[in-house]
Amino acid sequence: MNQRFKRIPFSKVINNFEVFIQSSDVIVANRLSDDLKPFKHKVYTRDLYSCD
C-alpha cells in the first residue's frame, strides 16, 4: 500500500432515515432542516439561526 494514503475504516450507507436517526449518536449537517429539528439534540451544524 502506498504510504501517502491511509486506509479508511469501513463506512455503512443507511438509506432509511428512521434507521439512520436511531443508529446515530451525532449528526453533522450543513443546515438544520425540518426533518432534523426533532433530533436537534444530536445535530451539530453551522446553521446557527436557521435562516439560510
Backbone as a printed PyTorch tensor [residue, N CA C, xyz], in Angstrom:
tensor([[[  0.8420,  -1.1940,   0.0000],
         [  0.0000,   0.0000,   0.0000],
         [  0.8770,   1.2440,   0.0000]],

        [[  0.4670,   2.2240,  -0.7560],
         [  1.1970,   3.4700,  -0.8650],
         [  1.2020,   4.1800,   0.4870]],

        [[  2.3480,   4.6810,   0.9200],
         [  2.4840,   5.3200,   2.2270],
         [  1.7360,   6.6490,   2.3190]],

        [[  1.4280,   7.2720,   1.1840],
         [  0.7430,   8.5560,   1.1970],
         [ -0.7230,   8.4420,   1.5700]],

        [[ -1.2970,   7.2800,   1.3900],
         [ -2.7270,   7.1140,   1.6130],
         [ -2.9840,   6.2310,   2.8170]],

        [[ -3.8620,   6.6760,   3.6800],
         [ -4.2850,   5.8570,   4.8090],
         [ -5.5230,   5.0750,   4.4110]],

        [[ -5.6800,   3.9580,   4.9970],
         [ -6.8560,   3.1560,   4.7410],
         [ -8.0290,   3.7150,   5.5540]],

        [[ -9.1580,   3.9210,   4.8990],
         [-10.3500,   4.4570,   5.5560],
         [-11.1250,   3.2920,   6.1660]],

        [[-11.4880,   3.4210,   7.4390],
         [-12.2640,   2.3380,   8.0560],
         [-13.6230,   2.1650,   7.3720]],

        [[-14.2070,   1.0350,   7.5730],
         [-15.4780,   0.6790,   6.9550],
         [-16.5640,   1.6990,   7.3020]],

        [[-17.2670,   2.1560,   6.2970],
         [-18.4080,   3.0550,   6.4700],
         [-19.6430,   2.3790,   5.9050]],

        [[-20.7620,   2.5880,   6.5630],
         [-22.0070,   1.9740,   6.1290],
         [-22.9660,   3.0530,   5.6500]],

        [[-23.5640,   2.8290,   4.4950],
         [-24.5680,   3.7450,   3.9550],
         [-25.9360,   3.2740,   4.4280]],

        [[-26.6790,   4.1890,   5.0540],
         [-28.0210,   3.8640,   5.5430],
         [-29.0120,   4.6850,   4.7270]],

        [[-29.8690,   4.0130,   3.9910],
         [-30.8340,   4.6910,   3.1150],
         [-32.1710,   4.9720,   3.7870]],

        [[-32.3910,   4.4710,   4.9720],
         [-33.6470,   4.6520,   5.6930],
         [-33.4350,   5.7160,   6.7680]],

        [[-34.1850,   6.8250,   6.6810],
         [-33.9900,   7.9360,   7.6070],
         [-34.2490,   7.5360,   9.0550]],

        [[-35.2940,   6.7820,   9.3090],
         [-35.6180,   6.3620,  10.6800],
         [-34.5070,   5.5040,  11.2790]],

        [[-33.9840,   4.5920,  10.4940],
         [-32.8830,   3.7390,  10.9610],
         [-31.6390,   4.5920,  11.2000]],

        [[-31.3950,   5.5600,  10.3190],
         [-30.2590,   6.4600,  10.4690],
         [-30.3440,   7.2340,  11.7840]],

        [[-31.4950,   7.8000,  12.0710],
         [-31.6770,   8.5840,  13.2950],
         [-31.4770,   7.7090,  14.5340]],

        [[-32.0550,   6.5220,  14.5300],
         [-31.9510,   5.6320,  15.6820],
         [-30.5250,   5.1400,  15.9110]],

        [[-29.7600,   4.9740,  14.8450],
         [-28.4070,   4.4190,  14.9810],
         [-27.3330,   5.4910,  15.1580]],

        [[-27.7050,   6.7720,  15.0730],
         [-26.7260,   7.8580,  15.1500],
         [-26.7060,   8.4840,  16.5360]],

        [[-25.4850,   8.6560,  17.0590],
         [-25.3070,   9.3940,  18.3090],
         [-25.1450,  10.8820,  18.0300]],

        [[-24.5000,  11.1920,  16.9020],
         [-24.2310,  12.5640,  16.4940],
         [-24.5140,  12.6760,  15.0040]],

        [[-25.1260,  13.7990,  14.6070],
         [-25.3970,  14.0670,  13.1930],
         [-24.7330,  15.3930,  12.8510]],

        [[-23.8730,  15.3860,  11.8400],
         [-23.2280,  16.6010,  11.3680],
         [-23.9200,  17.0100,  10.0780]],

        [[-24.4630,  18.2350,  10.0580],
         [-25.2350,  18.6890,   8.8990],
         [-24.8660,  20.1240,   8.5600]],

        [[-24.9480,  20.4620,   7.2790],
         [-24.7140,  21.8430,   6.8610],
         [-25.8580,  22.7480,   7.2970]],

        [[-27.0580,  22.2440,   7.2060],
         [-28.2430,  23.0290,   7.5680],
         [-29.1570,  22.2120,   8.4720]],

        [[-29.8640,  22.8870,   9.3530],
         [-30.8370,  22.2250,  10.2230],
         [-32.1840,  22.2130,   9.5120]],

        [[-32.4790,  21.1160,   8.8250],
         [-33.7320,  21.0070,   8.0670],
         [-34.8860,  20.6660,   9.0040]],

        [[-36.0980,  20.7890,   8.4880],
         [-37.2820,  20.4580,   9.2890],
         [-37.2780,  18.9960,   9.7230]],

        [[-36.7010,  18.1220,   8.9050],
         [-36.6240,  16.7020,   9.2570],
         [-35.7290,  16.4630,  10.4670]],

        [[-34.7150,  17.2900,  10.6420],
         [-33.7630,  17.1060,  11.7390],
         [-34.1540,  17.8380,  13.0230]],

        [[-35.0620,  18.7960,  12.9420],
         [-35.4060,  19.6060,  14.1210],
         [-35.8550,  18.7890,  15.3350]],

        [[-36.6300,  17.7110,  15.1700],
         [-36.9930,  16.9250,  16.3570],
         [-35.7890,  16.2440,  17.0340]],

        [[-34.6760,  16.1730,  16.3260],
         [-33.4860,  15.4940,  16.8480],
         [-32.3230,  16.4630,  17.0160]],

        [[-32.6260,  17.7480,  17.2030],
         [-31.5630,  18.7410,  17.2160],
         [-30.5950,  18.5700,  18.3880]],

        [[-30.9590,  17.7780,  19.3740],
         [-30.0120,  17.4810,  20.4560],
         [-28.8580,  16.5980,  19.9600]],

        [[-29.0080,  15.9820,  18.7940],
         [-27.9650,  15.1560,  18.1870],
         [-27.2120,  15.8860,  17.0760]],

        [[-27.7080,  17.0560,  16.6530],
         [-27.2120,  17.7150,  15.4440],
         [-26.1750,  18.7800,  15.7840]],

        [[-25.0670,  18.7550,  15.0490],
         [-24.0650,  19.8110,  15.0650],
         [-24.0820,  20.4370,  13.6810]],

        [[-24.2850,  21.7710,  13.6370],
         [-24.3950,  22.4590,  12.3570],
         [-23.8330,  23.8650,  12.4570]],

        [[-23.4950,  24.4300,  11.3020],
         [-23.0610,  25.8220,  11.2430],
         [-24.2550,  26.7540,  11.1040]],

        [[-25.4280,  26.2110,  10.8970],
         [-26.6550,  26.9760,  10.6840],
         [-27.2060,  27.4330,  12.0430]],

        [[-26.5940,  28.4630,  12.6210],
         [-26.9360,  28.8760,  13.9700],
         [-28.3280,  29.4860,  14.0910]],

        [[-28.7600,  30.1930,  13.0600],
         [-30.0200,  30.9210,  13.1510],
         [-31.1060,  30.3550,  12.2600]],

        [[-30.8560,  29.2520,  11.5960],
         [-31.8160,  28.5950,  10.6920],
         [-32.3750,  29.5720,   9.6590]],

        [[-31.5250,  30.4400,   9.1470],
         [-32.0070,  31.4250,   8.1850],
         [-31.4620,  31.2300,   6.7830]],

        [[-30.6050,  30.2690,   6.5680],
         [-30.0660,  30.0250,   5.2160],
         [-30.8730,  29.0090,   4.4900]]])
